[in-house]
């Protein structure tokens, strides 16, 4: 399938360290080489880079690694195609506008027999189940709050309801952000770590690289990194529970809930996860 | 104000030659240094690069110049801020989805007393008159064709009507593309050239660079380049008439019309154009 990487921070932070380890899984330390993408929010603006080359060899990935873009919300994805051809329009993250804000979405999983009714306000451009789910989520949020964006806690509970309706179709690990906060949902596999004062050194699993965050940070910094599999081997990452949906704000989890997964779906997901 | 660059081709073509000359106007040969952006369509997919640095010095512009992305439809923009702060969310081109396709828009001009009624399906993220006009256009096209995309000629005539309603607010040179075709409208200043077999050499105005297209092309190639001001000094560029709207398909103009500009607007535009 694919792998996800997200970052939510209290102050604008560059993701080059985590991205270096993550990008290595796109063809060097792992086989997710069917395209990749990364989205950086800078206030309300969003920069989205996608490429159908592998993240390990793409010139655009090289740029991202060498040009530190500071952001409070980042979502990245490396793809091993399951549904949808290896085409640029099928590369995650996907982007849409809602309530005068850009929204970014990336998915790791596989949805079966999933044919949501889309009224037309959001339509997929590519052929993935993932972009279909994103359109379904955007449509659901807009329908519940047609005028303007509600407070994040209300948004969280509506997202919980929409996620419940989608998660019964299969593996649905995802990340979603509007630049203010990051929502992460796990159906099979997702981990996070909160780094805060006093910061320490971290060593990548996928590349022999160590960074001592203490040298680059202040007490005001706080960073949550969310990834399919832990990126460092000398820190303790927290595993999401199956069905868990977490809202990350200012670098830390602020709301958590568990979206029930029907038993038969959980069983199928466990079988599918073997190949993650 | 700003400058625009567009390319529409019969076969996927790289724009690095034209972009090199154009980007020099973002801080070297001209003063449009308040951000820049470029969008490349690759079939239905779209890659959009934006940066608030000047195009002359941006590392992302360097990547675009050195990594030849082949595309049939490209729109680029360099900005000299008039309305809206120098923020990333105000960098053109802008992107939205309509009928399951990405749409890209960039504008050179200045719209006065322009407050269209937006129902909410498209809302600006930034604070420019340009993104507001793009939302107005997207909403107008969707309202006229709520189900799916009509043939390009029908789209052209609806765009003509929408343009008429906006152009009375001031200078409205723009480019719009959905990846299939490129629509270009001139209210004060826009030029184009069609390059086709037998191709010849071209020399940039803004950089001492010559390319002999004959070495890189076949009879199947045909390229229209559209720009605020001609980019080369040894070719004949065609000037758009004030109000002219042209549809470019497969590298050539296929439909043309003139959207009338009220006399009082034309007079004001001429005064504004002095600072273009």
Contacts between the chains, C-beta under 8 A, distances in Angstrom:
chain1	res1	chain2	res2	distance
A	42	B	88	5.0
A	43	B	87	7.0
A	43	B	88	7.3
A	43	B	89	6.7
A	44	B	89	4.8
A	44	B	125	5.3
A	44	B	126	7.1
A	45	B	50	7.5
A	45	B	87	6.6
A	45	B	88	3.5
A	45	B	89	3.7
A	45	B	91	7.5
A	45	B	125	7.1
A	45	B	126	7.3
A	47	B	49	7.7
A	47	B	50	6.3
A	47	B	88	7.2
A	48	B	48	6.7
A	49	B	47	7.8
A	49	B	49	7.7
A	50	B	45	7.5
A	50	B	47	6.3
A	59	B	63	6.7
A	59	B	66	7.8
A	59	B	67	4.8
A	60	B	63	6.9
A	60	B	67	7.3
A	63	B	59	6.7
A	63	B	60	6.9
A	63	B	63	5.0
A	66	B	59	7.8
A	67	B	59	4.8
A	67	B	60	7.3
A	87	B	43	7.0
A	87	B	45	6.6
A	88	B	42	5.1
A	88	B	43	7.3
A	88	B	45	3.6
A	88	B	47	7.2
A	89	B	43	6.7
A	89	B	44	4.8
A	89	B	45	3.6
A	91	B	45	7.4
A	95	B	95	7.3
A	96	B	97	6.2
A	97	B	96	6.2
A	97	B	122	6.9
A	97	B	123	6.7
A	97	B	125	6.4
A	99	B	123	6.6
A	100	B	123	3.8
A	100	B	124	6.2
A	100	B	125	5.7
A	101	B	125	6.2
A	102	B	125	5.9
A	120	B	146	7.0
A	120	B	147	7.3
A	121	B	121	5.9
A	122	B	97	6.9
A	123	B	97	6.7
A	123	B	99	6.6
A	123	B	100	3.8
A	124	B	100	6.2
A	125	B	44	5.3
A	125	B	45	7.1
A	125	B	97	6.4
A	125	B	100	5.7
A	125	B	101	6.2
A	125	B	102	5.9
A	126	B	44	7.1
A	126	B	45	7.3
A	146	B	120	7.0
A	147	B	120	7.3
